[in-house]
Amino acid sequence: MLTQAQESLIAATAPVVAEHLDAITQRFYPLMFDRYPEVKPLFNQAHQADGGQPRVLAAAVLAYVQLRQDPERVRETLATVVSKHVSLNIQPDQYPIVGECLMAAIGEVLGDAVTPEIADAWGALYGELAGLLIELEAQRYRTFEHQPGGWRGPREFRIADIRQESAVIRSFVLEPTDGGPVADHAPGQYIGVRLLIDGAPVHRHYSLSAMPNGRSYRISVKREADGTASRHLHDAMAVGDTLALLPPAGELTLVEGDEPLLLASGGVGQTPMLPIARQALAQGRKVVYLHAALDAEHHAFADELETLAAEHPERLTSVAIHERGNAAEHTGRVDRDLLARYLPEGARCYFVGPQGFMTAVDRALSMLGVPDERRHYEHFGPARPLDAA
């Protein structure tokens, strides 16, 4: 617990730290990777290059400073961080590394303004935040380990099947090499994947694109031209090859109720939407499923959606939007007019896709009167405000 003097120092210096937080986090990561290169594989370097990861760290630190007196809101705010950490198997002994390098970065950026007393106060604040994250992550690890088919740490899986879903998206069905059952996940969640590429570990998160079945998981991966992990999965891995999985995680899950759903996705963003749609339809809810793709060649899971619509003709409305060509109901992009045409009254809305797509959908839904609490989305990568596109 921070002393009263430390609390006063945090309050007095928080505006200065906030003003320089972008510079601090930009310095923090290179410093940490230089001192502790063993942690570098835990981070997607593309998100380092575009500044996404440093911005997320800055936002998390600021949020904690502002909300720490409200424990319930803090836990809600940190849920996304905890999910990412669990799917990376982050352990308590890694937190001192972050603390050391974060304080060093603060010292480098702010210089002599950081007195020993100020350094101690911010070090204590970080220790408080780290302790809370360790506690929340330990709860997640224990809960998952003790459920049927659960495990602790990395577990080896083999590729049991591969299916080309579109020109750039490929599905991989993964079964445990130990032959045991696999724990259920909540539709909409993702899973941590650990690959070995050129002898070095690489960690990524991929949405689970099928309903839980107790035997296997399915991930569906877009091949990115500059994607280290996605190119390896597409170009180098075949049926029978192995990789390691970590526990499923993620907060984009179906809110219980009977209201209709609008599910809107762009590109590979539909991977969490497929299981959410199946879960909602199984509960008897009506679903409007809007998917935007470049063209028919890039439209994944079209056959799967067609089958699902045939199974639920009264409750599923499936609509395709292509930027080019004439193979879809609509040509162009998802906009306010299109959403207004298909938005069910009182709907709960979920949307995932590129940043610009989510920004446009969020703004349109807001203008159409859908309140914040009925708009749900998730970033593929570091979370950031939707107006940051």
CORDA-V442759 format. One record per backbone hydrogen bond with DSSP energy under -0.5 kcal/mol. CO is the residue of the C=O (numbers start at 1). NH is the residue of the N-H. E is the energy in kcal/mol with one decimal. If there is no record, write none. Layout:
CO_NH_E / CO_NH_E
This chain:
3_7_-2.5 / 4_8_-2.2 / 5_9_-2.1 / 6_10_-2.6 / 7_11_-2.3 / 8_12_-2.2 / 9_13_-2.3 / 10_14_-1.9 / 13_17_-2.5 / 14_18_-3.1 / 15_19_-2.1 / 16_20_-1.4 / 18_21_-1.0 / 20_24_-2.3 / 21_25_-2.8 / 22_26_-2.3 / 23_27_-1.6 / 24_28_-2.1 / 25_29_-1.5 / 26_30_-0.7 / 27_31_-1.7 / 28_32_-2.7 / 29_33_-2.9 / 30_34_-1.9 / 31_35_-2.3 / 32_36_-3.3 / 36_39_-2.0 / 37_40_-1.1 / 39_42_-1.7 / 40_43_-2.0 / 41_203_-1.5 / 43_45_-0.7 / 44_47_-1.0 / 44_48_-0.9 / 45_49_-2.4 / 46_50_-1.8 / 47_52_-0.6 / 47_53_-1.9 / 48_51_-0.9 / 51_55_-1.8 / 52_56_-1.7 / 53_57_-2.2 / 54_58_-2.4 / 55_59_-2.5 / 56_60_-2.5 / 57_61_-2.4 / 58_62_-2.4 / 59_63_-2.6 / 60_64_-2.2 / 61_65_-2.2 / 62_66_-2.2 / 63_67_-2.0 / 64_68_-1.7 / 67_70_-2.9 / 69_71_-0.5 / 70_74_-2.2 / 71_75_-2.3 / 72_76_-1.9 / 73_77_-2.6 / 74_78_-2.3 / 75_79_-0.5 / 76_79_-0.9 / 78_82_-2.8 / 79_83_-2.3 / 80_84_-2.2 / 81_85_-2.5 / 82_86_-2.7 / 83_87_-2.1 / 85_88_-1.0 / 85_89_-0.5 / 85_90_-2.3 / 86_89_-1.1 / 91_94_-2.0 / 92_95_-1.3 / 92_96_-0.5 / 94_98_-1.4 / 95_99_-2.6 / 96_100_-2.7 / 97_101_-2.2 / 98_102_-2.7 / 99_103_-2.3 / 100_104_-1.9 / 101_105_-2.1 / 102_106_-2.3 / 103_107_-2.2 / 104_108_-2.2 / 105_109_-2.4 / 106_110_-2.6 / 107_111_-1.7 / 110_113_-1.6 / 111_114_-1.9 / 113_115_-1.2 / 115_119_-2.8 / 116_120_-2.3 / 117_121_-2.1 / 118_122_-2.5 / 119_123_-2.2 / 120_124_-2.4 / 121_125_-2.1 / 122_126_-2.4 / 123_127_-2.2 / 124_128_-2.1 / 125_129_-2.3 / 126_130_-3.2 / 127_131_-2.3 / 128_132_-1.8 / 129_133_-2.4 / 130_134_-2.7 / 131_135_-1.9 / 132_136_-2.6 / 133_137_-2.7 / 134_138_-2.3 / 135_139_-1.8 / 136_140_-1.7 / 137_141_-2.7 / 138_142_-2.5 / 139_143_-2.5 / 140_144_-2.5 / 141_145_-2.5 / 142_146_-1.8 / 144_147_-1.1 / 147_150_-2.6 / 149_183_-1.6 / 155_245_-2.7 / 156_177_-2.0 / 157_243_-2.3 / 158_160_-0.7 / 158_175_-2.5 / 159_240_-2.6 / 161_173_-2.7 / 163_165_-0.7 / 163_171_-3.3 / 168_223_-3.1 / 169_165_-2.2 / 169_166_-1.8 / 170_221_-2.8 / 171_163_-2.2 / 172_174_-0.5 / 172_219_-2.1 / 173_160_-3.1 / 173_161_-1.2 / 174_217_-2.1 / 175_158_-3.4 / 176_179_-1.3 / 186_189_-2.3 / 187_254_-0.5 / 189_208_-2.5 / 190_249_-2.7 / 191_206_-2.0 / 192_246_-2.3 / 193_195_-0.5 / 193_204_-2.4 / 194_244_-2.1 / 195_197_-0.6 / 195_202_-2.6 / 196_198_-0.5 / 197_200_-1.9 / 200_197_-2.9 / 202_195_-2.9 / 204_193_-3.2 / 206_191_-2.5 / 207_209_-0.7 / 207_220_-0.7 / 208_188_-0.5 / 214_182_-1.9 / 215_176_-0.5 / 216_213_-0.6 / 217_174_-3.3 / 218_209_-2.1 / 218_210_-0.5 / 219_172_-3.0 / 221_170_-2.2 / 222_224_-0.8 / 224_227_-1.7 / 226_228_-0.7 / 227_231_-2.2 / 228_232_-1.3 / 229_233_-2.5 / 230_234_-2.3 / 231_235_-2.9 / 232_236_-2.2 / 232_237_-0.9 / 233_237_-0.6 / 238_241_-2.3 / 241_159_-2.9 / 243_157_-3.2 / 244_194_-3.0 / 245_155_-2.0 / 247_192_-0.6 / 249_190_-2.9 / 251_253_-1.9 / 260_348_-2.4 / 261_263_-0.5 / 261_288_-2.6 / 262_264_-0.6 / 262_350_-2.8 / 263_290_-3.2 / 264_352_-1.6 / 265_292_-2.8 / 266_269_-2.0 / 267_270_-1.2 / 268_271_-1.8 / 270_274_-1.8 / 271_275_-0.6 / 272_276_-1.3 / 273_277_-3.0 / 274_278_-2.1 / 275_279_-2.6 / 276_280_-2.5 / 277_281_-2.6 / 278_282_-2.2 / 279_283_-1.1 / 280_285_-2.4 / 281_284_-1.6 / 286_261_-2.5 / 287_289_-0.6 / 287_317_-2.7 / 288_263_-3.1 / 288_290_-0.7 / 289_291_-0.5 / 289_319_-3.1 / 290_265_-2.2 / 291_321_-2.6 / 292_267_-2.6 / 293_323_-1.7 / 294_324_-1.7 / 295_298_-0.7 / 296_299_-1.2 / 297_167_-2.2 / 298_300_-1.0 / 299_302_-0.6 / 301_305_-2.4 / 302_306_-2.1 / 303_307_-2.3 / 304_308_-2.1 / 305_309_-2.6 / 306_310_-1.8 / 307_311_-1.6 / 308_312_-1.4 / 310_313_-0.5 / 312_315_-0.8 / 312_316_-2.2 / 315_287_-3.2 / 315_317_-0.5 / 316_318_-0.6 / 317_289_-3.4 / 317_319_-0.5 / 319_291_-2.5 / 320_330_-1.5 / 321_293_-2.6 / 322_332_-2.8 / 330_322_-2.3 / 335_339_-2.5 / 336_340_-2.8 / 337_341_-1.6 / 338_342_-1.4 / 339_343_-2.2 / 344_347_-1.6 / 348_262_-2.1 / 349_376_-2.8 / 350_264_-2.9 / 351_378_-0.7 / 352_266_-1.8 / 354_358_-2.5 / 355_359_-2.4 / 356_360_-2.3 / 357_361_-2.5 / 358_362_-2.7 / 359_363_-2.3 / 360_364_-2.3 / 361_365_-2.8 / 362_366_-2.1 / 363_367_-2.4 / 364_368_-1.6 / 365_370_-2.6 / 366_369_-1.6 / 369_371_-0.6 / 371_374_-1.9 / 372_375_-1.9 / 374_349_-3.3 / 374_376_-0.6 / 376_351_-2.2 / 379_381_-1.3 / 385_388_-1.8 / 386_389_-0.7
